[in-house]
Amino acid sequence: MLHISGPEPKIPEDLYHLIKKAVSIRKHLERNKKDKDSKFRLILVDSRIYRLARYYNKTKKLLLVWV
C-alpha cells in the first residue's frame, strides 16, 4: 500500500515494471492457487521491489511512503 506525498508521484521505470509484474503474478495466482512456482516467483519479485524502494528512499529519488 502506498501513500502519495505530493501531487503526482514519479515512480522509476524499473520499480514500476516490478510492481506491474507482481500484480500480474497475483492475478495468475487467483486463478491458479496451487501454482507453487508462481508463489515462489512472487516472493522474489516482492523482495526486489522492497530492496529497490529502500534504495530509492535512501537516495531521495522516490517520493512515496511505503506502509
Phi, psi and omega per residue, in radians:
M1 nan 2.378 -3.088
L2 -2.055 2.478 2.983
H3 -1.940 2.268 -3.091
I4 -1.526 2.258 3.109
S5 -2.017 1.275 -3.130
G6 2.619 3.062 -3.074
P7 -1.144 -0.921 -3.131
E8 -2.450 2.035 -3.082
P9 -1.287 2.471 3.052
K10 -1.841 1.904 3.132
I11 -1.666 2.268 3.092
P12 -1.014 2.608 -3.011
E13 -1.044 -0.746 -3.112
D14 -1.147 -0.685 3.103
L15 -1.177 -0.698 3.112
Y16 -1.033 -0.784 -3.113
H17 -1.211 -0.583 3.070
L18 -1.162 -0.705 3.109
I19 -1.126 -0.724 3.114
K20 -1.081 -0.708 3.120
K21 -1.147 -0.710 3.124
A22 -1.115 -0.699 3.103
V23 -1.108 -0.715 3.129
S24 -1.108 -0.750 3.121
I25 -1.148 -0.681 3.122
R26 -1.109 -0.704 3.083
K27 -1.091 -0.719 3.111
H28 -1.081 -0.717 -3.115
L29 -1.227 -0.427 3.050
E30 -1.126 -0.629 3.138
R31 -1.483 -0.546 -3.046
N32 -2.186 1.362 -3.014
K33 -1.150 -0.440 -3.074
K34 -1.665 0.150 -3.133
D35 -1.339 1.635 -3.044
K36 -1.238 -0.576 3.126
D37 -1.126 -0.710 3.115
S38 -1.174 -0.619 3.079
K39 -1.084 -0.750 3.119
F40 -1.118 -0.773 3.127
R41 -1.103 -0.627 3.101
L42 -1.114 -0.701 3.093
I43 -1.055 -0.753 3.142
L44 -1.145 -0.744 -3.140
V45 -1.158 -0.741 3.098
D46 -1.067 -0.680 3.108
S47 -1.112 -0.742 3.104
R48 -1.106 -0.714 3.120
I49 -1.064 -0.795 -3.129
Y50 -1.076 -0.813 -3.120
R51 -1.130 -0.746 -3.132
L52 -1.168 -0.689 3.111
A53 -1.136 -0.678 3.082
R54 -1.085 -0.742 3.117
Y55 -1.068 -0.828 -3.115
Y56 -1.175 -0.566 3.076
N57 -1.192 -0.691 3.136
K58 -1.165 -0.641 -3.125
T59 -1.571 0.082 3.089
K60 1.073 0.529 3.106
K61 -1.690 -0.151 -3.099
L62 -2.038 2.192 -3.101
L63 -1.772 0.549 -3.136
L64 -2.036 2.594 3.078
V65 -1.876 2.117 -3.124
W66 -1.553 2.329 3.131
V67 -1.999 nan nan
